[in-house]
Amino acid sequence: MKRVLHLIKEYTGNYPLLNELVKGLPRDRYGSIVCYLSGRSDGKNELESIALEVSYLGFSRKYTKHIRPGLIVALAKLVRSRNIDIIHCHRHKATIIGTVAAMLAGTPHVVSHVHGLARTRSLGRRFTNWMIFKRMKRIVAVSDTVKQDIVSSNWGVDSSKVVTVRNGINLRLVDQRAISKREARLRLGITDNDFVFGTVGRLTNTKGHAYLLTAFSEIRERIRSARLLLIGDGPLRSSLEQRADELGISAYVSFLGYRNDVLELLRGIDVFVFPSLAEGLPLALLEAMGSRLPVIASRVGGIPEILGESNCGILIPPKDVNALSAGMSTIGLLNEEARREMGNAARKRVEDMFTVEQMSKALEAVYESIDSK
């Protein structure tokens, strides 16, 4: 059995994607150990009951902001003591620390998992990547667009090392969490007569909420029953609430904050809107599509790969309020049957390409390709 160590910089709570990655690997072939450089167990980490072991190295968040010898030595000691065969590093900081620790521990195989676009932002990072990518056995990208970005923005990277493993969602969980539309709306405090646009994501600039608010203010002139739900919290909440007030739409916009019942709340939405400015392969969009919602989303990152040629929604340019408003109006004015057909097409698209089973098989193939070398 090969032992795989998943390395994450900090424990901040459950990480559903990592849970599914670990859970999906065949346990008779791969034993998973998860290591967090900082953070402590809160008793809620599902991986503690899934993985062979979960290790919290216990360094402070401030300490792990920099590449320090203490981090590398502690990790190398763990790698040697657990006889690790593959270090699977998630995101940039973990990749640097994991690569150097692997060299110190004598572990031959390192995998880096890249979850977003434009991660090579500076000359310094490009130089760092040039050094450590030589040591990588594989670089995993969550979409073909991310893969292309890695190859084009880094010096001399061996493109044969860069492979796509698309994010996937657990459709069984989506279905298990399903409630009726009426139940969801009772929970949300909205009526059966409301027409609801909704989105899920942290309230940051990258998610494009400011453009959504402006577009929605125009939609209110065409669809008088329209409501907008923003699920998620973040640093821009107060400024976005102020913007909604300035646009005169505060009475029709609900800022719901962070919720742990997103899959249930999606059942109360008529159209899912995702106006992001940059994405790798967003799970929130996949969950909405898996919940049979028609979608309007920005043509950025891996989002076009998600929608493909299916009739499940509309792609619009990022930051384009007119296109966003037009897309919302187009789907919002469709009859219920037409929207249902789009939602069913969205579900079919996820079933065909973006399930956790497909993601797990793709990751297993990556590990097997390493083993065969």
N, C-alpha and C positions, 0 to 999 in steps of 0.2 A: 504493500500500500504506500502510495506517495503522500508525503505530508506537505500541505500547502499552508503557508502563513499569510493571512490577509493583514496588511499593515495599513492602519488609518491614523492620521495625526491626532485626532481628538475624539473622545466619546461625548456626544451631546444628546444622546437619546437613540431610540430605535432608528435604524437605517433600513427601510423595507427592501430596497434594491439589493443590498449586501446580504440581508437575511435570505432572500430568494436565491442568490448566487450560491451561498453556502449550502442551503437546503437542497438545491437541485443537483449537486454533484453526487455521483454514486459513491456511497460510503464504503463499499468494499474495495474501491480503487483509490479514493482520495480522502484523506483525513484532514479536516480543516481546523486550523488554530487561528484565532483572531487576536490581534495585538493593537492596543491603543497606546500611543505615546503619552497622552495626557487624558485627564478625566478619571472618574471613579465610578464603580458600579452603583447604580441606584435601585437595583433589584428588578428593573423593568426591561433589561436588555434581553430580547428573545434569543439572541445568539448564545446566551449562557446555557440554554437547553437544546441547542442545535449543534453547535461546534464541539469538537473534542475538548477544546479548552478556550477560554477567553482570558487574556492577560491584560491588565492595566498597569503599565510601567510606572504611572504615578507622577510623572513630571508635570510641572505647572504649565499652564497655557503660555505664560510669559516666557518660560524657559524654552519651549518648543518653537518660538517664533524664529529662532536662529538655528543653524546647523552646528550643534555642539558635540564635542568628543564624547561627553557623558551619554548622550542619546545613542550614539553609534555603538559604543562599547556595551551598554546595557542590552541593546537589541542583538548584537552579535552573540552575546552570552546566551540569550534566550534561543537564538537560532541553533547554536551548537548543542545546547542541552536538550532540545526537542527534535534533533535530527531532521531539520527542515530540508526538503528537496527543492521547493519553489517558494520564493517570496513574491507575493502578488501585491503590488503597491498601488494604493488608490490616491490619486492626485499628486501634485508636483512635489510638495515638501516631503511626503512619505517616500516618494520615488528616490529622491536624493539620499535620504537617510538609509533607506532600505538597500540601495545599490552599494553604498560604501560599507554597510554592515555585512552584506553578503560577501564582499571581497575579504573582509577581516575574518569572517567565519568559515570561508571556503565553500560557501554554497554556490553551486554552479549556475542556477537558473533564477533569473529575475524577470518578472512581468510588470509592466506599468500600465495602469488603466486610466485613460484620458476621457473625462466625462463632458468636456465642453470645448467650445471654439476659442481661437485666439489666445491660447495659453502661452505662446511664445511672444511675450509682449515687449521684450527689451533685448538689447544686445547682450546683457549679462545672462539672461535666461537662455538665449540662443547658444551662448558659449557653454553654459552648464549642460544643456541638453546634448550638445555636440560631444561632450566628455562622457556623460553617463549612458547615452543611447548606444554607445559602442558595447557596453556591458549587458544591455538588454537582450534577452532571448526573444521576447515579443512585446510589442506595444499595442495594446487593445484600445480601439476607438469605438465609441458607442453608436456611430453612424458613418456612412461613407463620406459625408461632408467633413466630419471631424478627421477621418483618415486622410483625406486630401489636404486638409489644413496642416496636419502634422508633417506630411511629406514636403509640402511647398514652403513651409515657414521655418524649417530647420536645416542646418548645414549637413549635407552628406549623409542624411539618414538612409539606411538600407530599407527601401520601400517593401521588400519581401518580409521584413519583420513586423510591419504594421498591418493589423488585421481588424476587421469589423466584427464586433459582437453587439448586436442591437439590444438595447434595453427591452425588457419584457415585463408584463404585469400578470398577476395571478387572477385569471378570470373566475376561478372558483370562489375566491374571496370576494370579488366584485358581486357575484350573484348571491353569495351567502349574506352579504351586507345589505342587499336590496330591500327597500321598503316601498310601499305604494306612493304614487305621486301625491295623493292627498295627505298621507302621513308626513311626508317630507315637508309639505307646505304648512301643515299645522305646526311643525317644529320650527319652521322659518318665520311663522307669523304672517304669511301671505295667503291670498285667496285663490280659489279655482279660476277666477276671472282674470287674474294678473297674467301678463305674458312676460316670462322671466328670462333675461340674459344673465349669464353667470360666468365667473372666472375663478381660478384657483392659482395662488402664487404669492410669494413674498412681496411686500409693498416696497419695491426698489425701482430705480430708473429703468433697469434692464427689462422689466416686465411690461412696460408700456401702458400703465394704468392711466396716466394723464391723457393719452390719446383716446383711450376708451371712454373716459368721462366726457370729453368733448364730443365724440361721436354719438354717445348716448343722449346728450342734450339735443342733438338734431333728431334722433330717433323718436324722442318724446313728442315731436311735432307731427309725426306720421303714425305712430302707434301709441295711442293715448293710454293704453293699459300696460305699457312697458314698465318693468322694474329691472333694476340691476343689482346683482349680489356680488360682492368682492370677498372671497374667502381667503384669509391669510393676513399676516401682520408684518410689520416692518418699519423701518425708520421714516418712511414717507407718509405714514398714516395721517398725521395731523395736517400736512400740507395738501394731501389729496382730499381730505374732508373739507378743508377750506376752499379748494377748487370746486368741489361739488356745490358748495354754498354759493360761490360766485356765479356759477352757471345756472343757479336756480333749480337744481335737480335734487337737492338734499332729501326731500321728502320721498323720493323714488329710488334712492340708492342706499343699500345696506352694507356697512362695513362690519363683517362678522368676526374679524380677527382670526386667530389660530383656532382650528377645530380638529378634533380627532374623529369626527363622524362625516368626513367629506364624501365617502362613497354613498352614504345615505342621503346627504343633502343634494347630491347630483340628481337624484330622482325628482327633485322639485323644480329643476331647471328645464326650460324649453330649448335654448340654444346656448352652446358653450363658446365663449369668445376668448381667444388667446393672442393678445397683441404684442408679444415679446419682440425685443430688438435683437436678441441673440439667444440661441439655444443649441444644446448638443442633440439630445433626443428626449424631450420632456415627458416624464411619467404622468404629469397632471393631464396632459392632452390624451395620452393613451387611456387613462382611467375614464375620462369623459366619453371617449369613443367606445370603450368597452361597456359603458353604461347606456349605449345606444343614443347618444346625443349628436345631432348635426353640429358641425363646428365651423368657426371662422378663425383663421390663424394666419400669422405673419409668414411670409415666404423667407424664412431665415434658417440657417443651420440645417439640422436634420428634419425639420418639420415637413418640407416637401416630400421627403422619403416616407414619412408616415402616411400622408394622404394619398400619395401615388396618383394613379389615374382613377381612383374610385370616386363615386358620386356621393361623397360623405360630407362635403362642405365646400368652403371657399377659401382660397389662398389670396392674401392681399399684401401689398408692399408694406414694410415696416414704416412707422411714423406717418402713414398716409391716412389722415382723418377722413377724407372724402371717400376713399376706397373702403375703409372700415365701416363707415356709416352706411354706404351703399350695400355692402355685404350683409350687415345686420338687417337692413330694410328688406333685402331680397329674400332672405330666409324667414324673417319675421312675418312677411306677408304671404308666405306659402300656406296652403291649406294643411290641415293636420296630417292627412295621409301622405302628402309629399314629404313632410318633415320626418314622418315615421320611416319612410323608405330610405331617407338619407341616414337616419340613425341606425337602421339595420345594416346599411352598407358600411358604416363606421365600425360597427361591431365585427362584421365579417373581415374587414381589413386587419383588425387586431388579431382575430383568430388565425388568420393566414400567416401573419408575419411577426407579431410582437407579443408572444406569450412567454411566460417564464420557462416553459419546457423547451422552447426553441432557443432561448438565451442560454440555458444550461447546457444544451447539446453543443452549441457553438463554443462555449467556454471549454467544455471537455475536449473538443477537437483541438483547441489551442494548446492545452496541456499535453495532449497526445502527440502533437506535432513537435513539441519540445522533447518529449521522451524518446521519440524516434531518431533524434539527431545523434 
